[in-house]
Amino acid sequence: MISVWELETFYRKRDIVIIGAGFTGLWTAISIKEKYPKKSVLIIERSSVPLGASTRNAGFACFGSLTEVIADSEKMGWEKTQELVKMRYEGLQKIQTYFKNSEIDFELNGGFEILTNDDPLRRVDEVNGKLKSITGTANTYFLNQNKIKEFGLGKSEYLIENPSEGSLHSGKLLQKLLEKCHQLKVEFLFGTEVENIFESAKEVEAQLSGNISIKSNQLIHCTNAFASKFLDKEEIIPARGQIIVTEPIENLRLKGTFHYDEGFYYFRNLGNRILLGGGRNQDFKTEETTTFETTEFLQNHLEHFLKEVIVPNQDIKISMRWSGIMAMGSEKTPIVKQVSERQFCAVRLSGMGVAMAPKIGEIIAEVI
């Protein structure tokens, strides 16, 4: 039961309804309002704050480590891989044009990858050649052995540096995006779950709990790993990423963002603390879930990795643990398309939502 006041304001019909207030939903709303200022846009988010991966990630501003790019090129070919890297790279540039570094704690400290064998080194020149037109530099990736000692890393044979990568504060970036949405007159319903969707020739109806519904001309799914609820024909595999953060460490030498084992492990400094996540390749099946939990197995594994590789021979205490849910598929290309007459989706960001979402928003604004 709702009143006429609610029906004619909060629950009135909109031009566009977006489900999901994470990076993809917010950038999509911004792109649409910039292109069509007169369209009314409402974002519906089931949590009280954006959840999923956007507030539960590691805060990396990266576009792909060397081994990741090599693996993608072998799986998808160079053309698709270059397209993806370009989208991520330009997405990171866009973030920096919209917000000051200080507003989102953006730090261009470089991205590093630890290698345990020299196979990928043989392909550095080839990969750099393929990415030169995107990053505008002849050496996107280069070997930097001096920094292994400088950072105090253990179990690290080779260290590859990519100076075009950095880190940011995911919470602050989301808050800035929300501010931008409010400036553009995007409206929100937080703490509201869409339970059903009905589409007719004239409109789309999103059914909410409490026997309430909202109609719109178009509806866009931006719920990434949680989109399977309505998009059951798409290949969307949830992938949980578990994370630990240490207590402050005196004289921490580590600075930058780091990848290990094709990006399955990722860590960075957070001021004088270390944030470490990943390891799901140790337990793929368990981590194919949309449940926000941490497991004793992987948490212990991450702590072991911390003490062996990142800060050897130090007694480090853990202050926080959490997990976020990413969306994967058999290849890393996101699913951005029209799914019916009045519905669209932008999902499956393969753990690259920070970098991909700014550009995906632009694509959706074109498609609608």
C-alpha positions in Angstrom: 0.0 0.0 0.0 1.4 3.4 -1.0 0.1 6.9 -0.9 -0.6 9.2 -3.9 2.4 11.4 -2.7 4.8 8.4 -3.0 3.3 7.3 -6.3 3.7 10.7 -7.9 7.3 11.3 -6.7 9.6 8.5 -5.5 7.8 5.7 -7.4 6.7 7.6 -10.5 7.5 6.4 -14.0 11.1 7.2 -15.2 12.7 7.2 -18.6 15.4 4.9 -17.4 15.8 2.6 -14.4 19.3 1.3 -13.6 19.7 -1.7 -11.2 22.9 -1.5 -9.2 24.7 1.5 -7.7 28.3 0.2 -8.1 30.9 1.6 -10.5 29.0 0.4 -13.6 25.6 1.7 -12.6 27.0 5.1 -11.5 29.1 5.7 -14.6 26.3 4.6 -16.8 23.9 7.1 -15.1 26.5 9.9 -15.5 27.1 9.1 -19.2 23.3 9.0 -19.9 22.6 12.3 -18.1 25.5 14.0 -19.9 24.2 12.8 -23.3 20.5 13.2 -22.5 20.1 15.7 -19.7 16.3 15.7 -20.0 15.9 12.0 -19.4 14.9 11.0 -15.9 17.2 8.3 -14.4 16.6 6.3 -11.2 19.2 3.9 -9.7 17.8 1.1 -7.5 20.3 -0.5 -5.1 19.4 -3.3 -2.7 22.0 -2.4 -0.1 22.3 0.7 2.0 25.7 1.4 0.2 27.0 0.0 -3.1 28.1 -3.6 -2.5 29.3 -6.5 -4.6 32.8 -5.7 -5.8 32.8 -1.9 -5.9 33.2 -1.3 -2.2 34.8 -4.7 -1.5 37.8 -4.6 -3.9 41.5 -3.8 -3.5 41.4 -0.3 -4.9 43.7 -1.0 -7.9 43.9 1.4 -10.8 45.3 -1.1 -13.2 44.8 -2.3 -16.8 46.5 -5.7 -16.8 49.8 -7.2 -15.7 52.3 -8.6 -18.2 51.4 -12.3 -17.7 47.7 -11.4 -17.7 47.9 -9.6 -21.0 50.0 -12.5 -22.5 47.4 -15.1 -21.2 44.5 -13.0 -22.6 46.2 -12.7 -26.0 46.7 -16.5 -26.2 43.1 -17.1 -25.3 41.3 -14.3 -27.2 43.8 -13.1 -29.8 45.5 -9.7 -29.9 42.7 -7.7 -31.3 40.3 -8.4 -28.5 43.1 -8.1 -25.9 44.1 -4.7 -27.2 40.5 -3.5 -27.2 40.2 -4.5 -23.5 43.5 -2.9 -22.5 42.5 0.3 -24.3 39.1 0.3 -22.5 40.8 -0.1 -19.1 43.5 2.4 -19.9 41.1 5.1 -21.1 38.8 4.4 -18.1 41.6 5.2 -15.7 42.4 8.4 -17.6 38.7 9.3 -17.5 38.6 8.9 -13.7 41.6 11.3 -13.4 39.9 13.9 -15.6 36.7 13.9 -13.5 38.3 13.9 -10.0 41.3 15.3 -8.4 43.9 12.7 -7.2 43.5 14.0 -3.6 39.7 13.5 -3.7 40.0 9.8 -4.3 43.5 9.1 -2.9 44.8 8.3 -6.4 48.5 7.5 -6.4 50.5 6.7 -9.5 53.1 4.6 -7.7 53.4 2.1 -10.5 52.1 -1.4 -11.0 54.5 -4.3 -10.4 54.4 -8.0 -11.2 56.5 -10.6 -9.5 57.7 -13.4 -11.7 59.1 -16.7 -10.6 60.5 -17.7 -14.0 61.8 -15.8 -17.1 59.3 -17.1 -19.8 57.2 -13.9 -19.9 60.4 -11.8 -20.2 60.9 -13.2 -23.7 57.7 -11.6 -24.8 58.1 -8.2 -23.2 59.1 -6.5 -26.4 56.2 -8.1 -28.3 53.7 -7.0 -25.7 55.1 -3.5 -25.5 54.8 -3.2 -29.3 51.2 -4.2 -29.1 50.3 -1.7 -26.4 52.4 1.3 -27.6 49.5 2.9 -29.5 47.4 2.6 -26.3 49.7 3.8 -23.5 51.7 6.1 -25.7 55.0 4.7 -24.3 57.4 2.3 -26.0 58.0 0.4 -22.7 54.8 -0.1 -20.9 56.5 -3.0 -19.0 60.1 -3.3 -18.1 62.3 -5.3 -15.8 63.3 -3.5 -12.6 65.4 -5.9 -10.5 66.7 -3.1 -8.1 63.2 -2.7 -6.6 63.0 -6.3 -5.3 65.5 -5.4 -2.6 64.2 -1.8 -2.2 60.7 -3.2 -1.4 62.0 -6.1 0.7 60.3 -8.8 -1.2 60.9 -12.5 -0.7 60.6 -15.4 -3.2 60.8 -13.0 -6.1 63.1 -13.9 -9.1 62.0 -11.0 -11.4 60.1 -7.8 -11.0 58.3 -6.2 -13.9 57.3 -2.5 -13.5 54.5 -0.7 -15.3 54.7 3.1 -14.4 51.2 3.8 -15.8 49.3 2.0 -13.0 48.4 3.1 -9.5 46.0 2.8 -6.6 42.9 4.6 -5.3 40.4 4.6 -2.5 37.3 2.8 -3.8 35.0 4.2 -1.1 36.0 7.8 -1.9 35.7 7.2 -5.6 32.1 5.9 -5.1 31.2 8.9 -2.9 32.5 11.3 -5.6 30.5 9.4 -8.3 27.4 9.7 -6.1 28.0 13.4 -5.7 28.3 13.7 -9.5 25.1 11.8 -10.0 23.3 14.1 -7.6 24.6 17.2 -9.4 23.2 15.7 -12.7 19.8 15.0 -10.9 20.1 11.2 -11.0 17.7 9.8 -8.3 18.3 6.9 -6.0 16.4 4.2 -4.0 18.8 2.5 -1.7 18.0 -0.5 0.4 15.5 -1.6 -2.3 15.6 -5.0 -4.0 14.1 -5.6 -7.4 12.2 -8.9 -7.1 10.7 -9.2 -10.6 10.7 -7.6 -13.9 7.8 -7.5 -16.4 8.2 -6.1 -19.9 5.3 -5.1 -22.2 5.2 -3.4 -25.5 4.9 0.0 -23.8 7.2 -0.2 -20.7 9.2 -2.2 -18.2 8.0 -2.7 -14.7 10.4 -3.4 -11.8 8.6 -5.1 -9.0 10.0 -4.2 -5.5 9.2 -5.7 -2.2 6.1 -4.6 -0.4 3.9 -4.8 -3.4 5.4 -1.7 -5.0 6.5 -1.3 -8.6 8.2 1.3 -10.7 7.7 1.7 -14.4 10.2 2.9 -17.0 10.8 3.1 -20.7 14.1 1.3 -20.4 15.9 -0.7 -17.8 19.6 -1.4 -17.5 21.1 -4.3 -15.5 24.3 -3.2 -13.8 24.6 -5.9 -11.0 27.6 -7.7 -12.4 28.0 -11.1 -10.5 24.4 -10.8 -9.2 22.8 -10.3 -12.7 22.2 -14.0 -13.2 18.9 -13.6 -11.3 17.4 -11.9 -14.4 19.9 -12.7 -17.1 20.0 -16.5 -16.8 21.1 -17.0 -20.4 24.3 -15.2 -20.0 27.6 -16.8 -18.8 28.2 -15.0 -15.5 30.3 -16.9 -13.0 30.7 -15.3 -9.6 34.2 -15.2 -8.2 34.8 -14.2 -4.6 37.9 -12.3 -3.7 39.1 -12.5 -0.1 41.2 -9.8 1.3 43.2 -9.1 4.5 44.6 -5.8 5.7 47.5 -5.6 8.2 48.0 -3.4 11.2 50.4 -0.4 10.5 53.9 -1.6 9.8 56.9 0.5 10.9 59.2 1.6 8.1 57.2 -0.2 5.5 59.3 -0.3 2.3 56.5 -1.5 -0.1 55.0 1.2 -2.3 52.7 0.5 -5.3 50.4 -2.1 -6.5 51.6 -5.7 -7.1 50.5 -8.8 -8.9 51.7 -12.3 -8.6 50.7 -15.5 -10.4 48.8 -14.0 -13.4 47.0 -11.6 -11.1 45.5 -14.2 -8.9 47.3 -12.6 -6.0 47.3 -8.8 -5.6 48.7 -6.6 -2.9 49.5 -2.9 -2.3 50.5 -0.5 0.4 47.6 1.3 2.1 49.7 4.1 3.7 51.8 2.1 6.1 49.6 -1.0 6.0 49.4 -3.8 3.5 46.3 -4.9 1.7 46.5 -8.4 0.2 43.8 -10.3 -1.7 43.2 -13.3 -4.0 44.4 -16.9 -4.0 41.1 -18.1 -5.3 42.9 -20.4 -7.8 43.8 -22.5 -4.7 40.1 -23.2 -4.2 38.2 -22.3 -7.4 35.0 -24.2 -6.6 34.4 -22.8 -3.1 35.0 -19.2 -4.4 32.5 -19.5 -7.2 29.8 -18.0 -4.9 27.9 -14.8 -4.3 28.2 -15.2 -0.5 30.2 -12.5 1.3 32.2 -14.7 3.7 35.9 -15.5 4.3 37.1 -19.0 4.6 39.7 -20.3 7.1 41.5 -22.1 4.4 42.1 -19.0 2.2 42.7 -16.6 5.0 45.5 -18.8 6.4 46.8 -19.2 2.8 46.9 -15.4 2.4 48.6 -14.9 5.8 51.2 -17.5 4.8 51.8 -15.6 1.4 52.1 -12.3 3.3 54.9 -13.8 5.5 56.7 -15.6 2.7 56.6 -13.1 -0.1 55.7 -9.6 1.0 57.2 -9.1 4.5 59.5 -12.0 5.1 60.7 -12.7 8.7 58.4 -10.1 10.3 55.6 -10.7 12.8 52.6 -8.9 11.3 49.1 -8.6 12.7 46.0 -8.6 10.7 43.4 -5.9 11.4 40.7 -6.5 8.9 39.3 -9.3 6.7 36.5 -9.1 4.0 35.5 -10.5 0.7 34.0 -9.1 -2.5 32.2 -10.7 -5.4 33.5 -10.4 -9.0 32.0 -11.8 -12.2 34.0 -13.9 -14.6 33.3 -15.8 -17.8 35.3 -18.0 -20.2 36.8 -14.9 -21.6 37.4 -11.4 -20.1 35.2 -9.4 -22.5 32.4 -7.7 -20.6 28.7 -8.3 -21.6 27.4 -5.0 -22.7 24.3 -5.3 -24.9 20.6 -5.0 -25.5 18.9 -8.1 -24.0 15.3 -7.4 -25.1 13.2 -4.6 -26.6 13.5 -2.4 -23.5 16.2 -4.0 -21.4 20.0 -3.7 -21.5 22.9 -5.0 -19.5 26.5 -4.1 -18.6 27.9 -6.9 -16.5 30.8 -9.4 -16.1 33.7 -7.0 -15.6 36.2 -9.7 -14.7 37.6 -8.0 -11.6 38.4 -4.8 -13.7 35.4 -2.7 -12.8 37.3 0.3 -11.5 39.0 0.8 -14.9 36.3 -0.6 -17.2 33.1 1.1 -15.8 33.8 4.6 -17.0 34.0 3.5 -20.6 31.2 0.9 -20.3 28.9 3.7 -19.2 29.7 5.5 -22.4 28.9 2.4 -24.5 25.5 1.9 -22.8 24.6 5.6 -23.3 25.2 5.0 -27.1 23.3 1.7 -27.2 20.1 3.0 -25.6 
